[in-house]
Amino acid sequence: MKNLKIEIKWGVLFILSGLIWMVFEKTMGWHDVHLEQHATYTMFYAPIAIAIYVLALMDKKRNFYVGKMNYLQGFISGLLITLIVIILTPLSQYISHEYISPEYFPNIIRLSVEKGMMSQEEAEGHFTLMNYIHQSLMFAAFMGLITSAVVSLFVRSKS
């Protein structure tokens, strides 16, 4: 467990940053008044997510590998952070949609129906907590894998 201390710390920080971002999105009106722009504006979180992985792998390199970390060590560390994020994602989604922005699903359902993108039944079936948890798990796994692979290239020690 001591070997995973850094990954656990950064995985938890990643989830906390996501929750803070959800509060920011709600405050900016991206869950109601400006809901139509939500998909575009939410992409502004990507640099924050990448920066967290960079800082995490630099932390692992500096404080666990004493300044010498190869690509595989960095990649594995990134994958472990991703695993922690995946484990915590259902809780994060629950907090986001039940406490931070409980009106998000009714709002996105209404907008989707008004814009003719889906029928009421389709929208109600699509915009659910379980569906968002599933989508978030898949996205976290995919993006964590890609981010770990790329960031490890830049953080590794040069021979």
C-alpha positions as CSV (number, residue, x, y, z in Angstrom):
1,M,0.0,0.0,0.0
2,K,2.9,2.3,0.7
3,N,4.1,1.9,-2.9
4,L,0.6,3.2,-4.0
5,K,0.5,6.2,-1.7
6,I,1.3,8.7,-4.5
7,E,-1.2,7.1,-6.9
8,I,-4.0,7.1,-4.4
9,K,-3.3,10.7,-3.4
10,W,-3.4,11.9,-7.1
11,G,-6.4,9.7,-7.9
12,V,-8.3,11.3,-5.1
13,L,-7.1,14.8,-6.1
14,F,-8.3,14.1,-9.6
15,I,-11.8,13.2,-8.4
16,L,-11.9,16.2,-6.1
17,S,-10.8,18.5,-9.0
18,G,-13.6,17.0,-11.1
19,L,-16.2,17.8,-8.3
20,I,-14.9,21.3,-8.0
21,W,-15.2,21.6,-11.8
22,M,-18.8,20.5,-11.5
23,V,-19.5,23.2,-9.0
24,F,-17.8,25.7,-11.4
25,E,-19.9,24.4,-14.3
26,K,-23.1,24.8,-12.3
27,T,-22.1,28.3,-11.2
28,M,-21.4,29.3,-14.8
29,G,-24.9,28.2,-15.8
30,W,-23.7,25.3,-18.0
31,H,-26.3,23.0,-16.3
32,D,-29.2,25.3,-17.0
33,V,-29.2,28.7,-18.6
34,H,-26.2,28.0,-20.9
35,L,-26.8,24.2,-21.2
36,E,-26.5,24.3,-24.9
37,Q,-22.9,25.2,-24.6
38,H,-22.1,22.6,-21.9
39,A,-20.5,20.1,-24.2
40,T,-18.1,22.7,-25.6
41,Y,-17.3,24.4,-22.3
42,T,-16.7,21.2,-20.4
43,M,-13.7,20.5,-22.6
44,F,-11.9,23.3,-20.8
45,Y,-11.4,20.7,-18.0
46,A,-9.0,18.7,-20.2
47,P,-5.9,20.7,-19.6
48,I,-6.5,20.5,-15.8
49,A,-6.9,16.7,-16.0
50,I,-3.7,16.4,-18.0
51,A,-1.8,18.7,-15.6
52,I,-2.9,16.5,-12.7
53,Y,-1.3,13.5,-14.4
54,V,1.9,15.4,-15.2
55,L,2.2,16.6,-11.6
56,A,1.4,13.1,-10.3
57,L,4.0,11.4,-12.4
58,M,6.6,14.1,-11.6
59,D,5.8,13.5,-7.9
60,K,6.2,9.7,-8.4
61,K,9.5,10.3,-10.2
62,R,10.9,12.7,-7.6
63,N,9.7,11.1,-4.4
64,F,9.5,7.4,-5.1
65,Y,12.0,6.7,-7.9
66,V,14.4,9.4,-6.6
67,G,14.6,11.3,-9.9
68,K,15.1,8.3,-12.2
69,M,11.9,6.9,-13.7
70,N,11.7,5.0,-17.0
71,Y,8.7,5.0,-19.3
72,L,7.2,1.7,-18.1
73,Q,7.4,2.8,-14.4
74,G,5.6,6.1,-15.3
75,F,3.0,4.4,-17.5
76,I,2.2,1.8,-14.8
77,S,1.9,4.7,-12.2
78,G,-0.4,6.5,-14.6
79,L,-2.5,3.4,-15.0
80,L,-2.7,2.9,-11.2
81,I,-4.0,6.5,-10.9
82,T,-6.5,5.7,-13.6
83,L,-7.6,2.7,-11.6
84,I,-8.2,4.8,-8.5
85,V,-10.1,7.3,-10.6
86,I,-12.3,4.5,-12.1
87,I,-13.0,3.1,-8.6
88,L,-14.1,6.6,-7.3
89,T,-16.0,7.6,-10.5
90,P,-19.4,6.2,-9.5
91,L,-19.3,8.1,-6.2
92,S,-18.2,11.2,-8.0
93,Q,-21.1,11.0,-10.5
94,Y,-23.5,10.3,-7.6
95,I,-22.3,13.4,-5.7
96,S,-22.4,15.5,-8.9
97,H,-25.9,14.6,-9.9
98,E,-27.6,14.2,-6.6
99,Y,-26.0,17.1,-4.6
100,I,-24.1,19.5,-6.9
101,S,-26.5,19.6,-9.8
102,P,-29.7,17.6,-9.3
103,E,-31.5,19.6,-12.0
104,Y,-29.0,18.6,-14.7
105,F,-30.9,15.5,-15.9
106,P,-34.3,17.2,-16.1
107,N,-32.8,20.2,-17.9
108,I,-30.9,18.1,-20.5
109,I,-33.9,15.9,-21.1
110,R,-36.1,19.0,-21.7
111,L,-33.5,20.6,-24.0
112,S,-33.0,17.4,-26.0
113,V,-36.7,17.0,-26.5
114,E,-37.2,20.7,-27.3
115,K,-34.4,20.6,-29.9
116,G,-35.9,17.5,-31.5
117,M,-32.8,15.5,-30.8
118,M,-34.7,12.7,-28.9
119,S,-38.2,11.8,-28.0
120,Q,-39.2,12.3,-24.3
121,E,-38.8,8.5,-23.7
122,E,-35.4,8.3,-25.4
123,A,-34.1,11.3,-23.5
124,E,-35.4,9.9,-20.2
125,G,-33.7,6.6,-21.0
126,H,-30.4,8.1,-22.0
127,F,-29.9,10.8,-19.4
128,T,-29.8,8.8,-16.2
129,L,-27.3,8.5,-13.4
130,M,-26.5,4.9,-14.3
131,N,-25.9,5.7,-17.9
132,Y,-23.6,8.6,-16.9
133,I,-21.7,6.4,-14.5
134,H,-21.2,3.9,-17.3
135,Q,-20.1,6.6,-19.8
136,S,-17.8,8.1,-17.2
137,L,-16.2,4.8,-16.4
138,M,-15.5,4.1,-20.1
139,F,-14.2,7.6,-20.6
140,A,-12.0,7.6,-17.5
141,A,-10.4,4.2,-18.6
142,F,-9.8,5.3,-22.2
143,M,-8.5,8.8,-21.4
144,G,-6.5,7.6,-18.4
145,L,-4.7,5.0,-20.7
146,I,-4.0,7.6,-23.4
147,T,-2.9,10.3,-20.9
148,S,-0.7,7.9,-19.0
149,A,1.0,6.7,-22.2
150,V,1.7,10.3,-23.5
151,V,2.6,11.9,-20.2
152,S,5.0,9.1,-19.3
153,L,7.0,9.9,-22.5
154,F,7.6,13.4,-21.3
155,V,8.2,12.7,-17.6
156,R,10.5,9.8,-17.9
157,S,14.2,10.2,-17.2
158,K,16.3,10.5,-20.3
159,S,19.2,8.0,-20.5
